């Protein structure tokens, strides 16, 4: 019996962005299982002699070396959230819009964007700016696993650029910057007792009620940053407490997610959460990532806005533009697909949006 494993799926270098979307989506790549899709992308890039390709785990960095005065970095992640009977992809007509769409996991978040990028990476052999293309693993999971962050730490020189674009779904328009995100574990403590003699204990779950009521009544701000409006949010996303069916609990943990405008830094976000829950017994910051300002004042950003032809909007969710912003690289989000359908079981991307993003980026990069 042969020990040679079967070859993985192949991507067609002659396919345009629409067909590449279908091919990429049909390669399952749930976070942590990106090896096959990374292998396929690496094999595709082998036909591009104008690109110098570096691989870091399941992250690929492909760069031109034309000696241009400016460099643009364009990135997208290869992983998806788990599949739920929504692969292989299929072509449909959207019942609401009448548009031709590709339906299935990853079509929106964000393999249509990756397909546009791969098609352009192969097409643009002599652009007026140098280009860095990045396709990375583990975006949909904990930040410490993020392949872009890992590759940045391992070889930051590969990511030097004057401007960056992240292909997250934006309905084919530009979304500037992103909100920051903070998760905190907010704890109330009590004293255990037998529930038949509850007066001898202190119920930690009951003590959490005022905190939850305050959260329910909280009205988050809309903050204008460099002309774009960012909606904030402060919400309980998980709660845990209880010992047994006959025990008064001595601990209740509320996990809270704070989405904060990019005008606030991490220290300000932490201070706000600690003040809001000042009467809690314990507050532990579990995870935090800064936001990114819109980045639309850069010359390259202004010309991209003109090429796309629509008014930029704010990106409410956190994206990896934050990593570029932290490096001093202005960055925006631009990709096909409705972000409201990201992670939905009925993900579907309009074909016209794939084509329009491809056309706008190609025209801009070759102008």
Protein Blocks (a to p, Z undefined) as FASTA:
>chain_A
ZZbdcddddddfkbcfklmmmmmmmmccbehiammmmmmmmmmmmmmmkbccddehjacc
ddddehpabdcdddddfbdcddehiaccdddddfklopacdedehklmomkmmmmmmmmm
mmmmbbcbdcdddddehklmcfklpmklmmmmmmmmlmgcfbdcdfbdehhpacehjddd
dddddddddddddfklmmlpccfklmmmmmmmmmmmpccddddeehiacddddddfbdce
djbfkbccfbdcddddddddfkbcfklmmmmmmmmmmmpmbdcdfbdcddddeklmpmkl
mmmmmmnopacdddfbacfklmmmmnopacddddedjfklgoiakbccdfklmmmmmmmm
mmmmmZZ
